[in-house]
Amino acid sequence: MPKVVSRSAVSSSTDAQPTASSAAALKVYYCICGEFILVIDKSLATLPRRKTDGAIIIRSQDSDDGKARVFKLNANAGEPVLLERQGGHERQFRFHCPRCTLPIGYQSTPPPAKSGPFMYIAVGALTQMQGQVPQDAFDGENGFES
């Protein structure tokens, strides 16, 4: 049997300029139970919040007002919920953690995720440190109204 010889070369450069893809670091978020839920191109702390319930707004589709965020949501669609708001009603199509079924977020259109203009992430539902409860998990009311 012939002898197998393996050769490899490693090359690196400290002079290389960062590329657009390397500069756009992705942020990963987990459910309180530790399940991977969201990967997104921007920190959730820097995204705008909804005035009605404080939920984090993620733009799902391009529009005249702005460009869609790049994100992937790992959550199961739940039953729609009808909420009474000032001046009318709001239908929420909620998404839940696939492991513990904790509500994660919602959108105003039926599933799949990203089918509507916005995805909303509930206050305190996600953390960047796997297995740690987020600091805002118990702030004020719970992340969802019932």
C-alpha positions in Angstrom: 0.0 0.0 0.0 1.5 3.4 -0.9 2.3 5.9 1.8 -0.1 8.8 1.9 1.5 12.2 2.3 -0.5 15.3 3.1 0.6 18.8 2.6 -1.1 22.1 3.3 -0.2 25.7 3.2 -1.6 28.4 5.5 -1.7 32.0 4.3 -2.8 35.1 6.1 -2.3 38.8 5.8 -2.5 41.6 8.4 -2.7 44.1 5.6 -6.0 42.9 4.3 -8.9 45.4 4.4 -12.1 44.2 6.1 -14.8 43.2 3.6 -18.4 44.3 3.8 -19.5 40.8 5.0 -16.9 40.7 7.7 -17.8 44.1 9.0 -21.5 43.1 9.2 -21.2 40.8 12.3 -24.4 38.9 13.0 -26.0 38.9 16.5 -27.4 35.7 17.9 -30.2 35.6 20.4 -31.6 32.8 22.6 -34.8 32.0 24.5 -34.6 32.0 28.3 -34.5 28.2 28.1 -31.3 28.3 26.0 -32.8 27.5 22.6 -31.4 29.4 19.5 -34.2 31.8 18.3 -32.9 34.7 16.3 -29.8 35.7 14.2 -29.9 39.3 12.9 -27.6 41.8 11.3 -28.0 44.4 14.1 -28.2 44.5 17.8 -31.8 44.4 19.1 -30.9 47.2 21.6 -30.4 49.6 18.7 -33.7 48.9 17.0 -36.8 51.1 17.5 -39.5 50.1 20.0 -43.3 50.1 19.5 -45.1 52.7 21.5 -48.1 50.4 22.3 -46.3 47.6 24.1 -42.5 48.4 23.9 -41.9 45.5 21.6 -38.7 45.7 19.4 -39.5 46.4 15.8 -37.7 44.5 13.1 -38.5 45.6 9.5 -39.2 42.4 7.5 -39.7 43.9 4.1 -38.3 46.8 2.1 -40.5 49.9 1.7 -40.1 53.5 0.9 -39.4 54.2 4.6 -36.5 51.8 4.9 -34.6 48.7 4.0 -35.5 45.3 5.6 -33.2 43.8 8.2 -31.5 40.5 7.5 -32.6 38.0 10.0 -33.6 34.4 10.6 -36.2 33.5 13.2 -36.4 29.9 14.7 -39.8 29.9 16.2 -43.1 28.1 15.8 -46.3 29.9 14.7 -49.1 29.9 17.3 -52.7 30.8 17.2 -53.7 34.4 16.4 -54.8 36.6 19.3 -57.2 39.5 19.1 -56.3 42.4 21.4 -58.4 45.5 22.3 -56.4 48.7 21.8 -57.3 52.3 22.1 -59.3 53.1 19.0 -59.8 49.6 17.8 -58.5 46.0 17.8 -55.3 44.4 16.8 -54.7 40.9 15.6 -51.3 39.4 16.5 -50.0 36.2 14.9 -47.6 35.0 17.6 -44.4 33.0 17.4 -43.2 30.7 20.2 -40.0 29.0 21.3 -39.8 25.5 19.7 -38.5 24.0 23.0 -40.4 25.7 25.8 -43.3 27.4 23.9 -42.5 30.8 25.5 -44.0 33.6 23.4 -41.1 35.3 21.5 -42.8 37.8 19.2 -45.6 38.5 16.7 -46.5 40.0 13.4 -49.7 41.5 12.1 -50.0 39.1 9.1 -50.5 35.3 9.1 -47.4 33.0 9.1 -44.8 32.4 7.8 -42.4 34.9 9.5 -41.5 37.9 7.3 -44.8 37.8 5.5 -45.7 41.2 6.8 -43.8 44.5 6.9 -42.7 44.1 10.5 -41.8 41.5 13.1 -42.1 42.5 16.8 -40.0 40.9 19.5 -41.5 40.9 23.0 -39.7 42.8 25.8 -37.4 40.5 27.7 -38.1 37.4 25.5 -34.6 37.0 24.2 -31.0 37.1 25.5 -27.6 37.1 23.9 -26.1 35.0 26.7 -27.4 31.4 26.3 -29.0 30.2 29.6 -29.2 33.7 31.2 -32.4 35.7 31.8 -32.3 39.0 30.1 -32.1 42.1 32.3 -35.5 43.5 31.0 -37.3 40.2 31.4 -39.3 41.3 34.4 -39.5 45.1 33.7 -43.1 46.4 34.0 -45.8 44.2 32.5 -45.1 41.0 30.7 -44.0 41.2 27.1 -47.5 40.3 25.8 -50.9 41.6 26.6 -53.6 39.1 27.0 
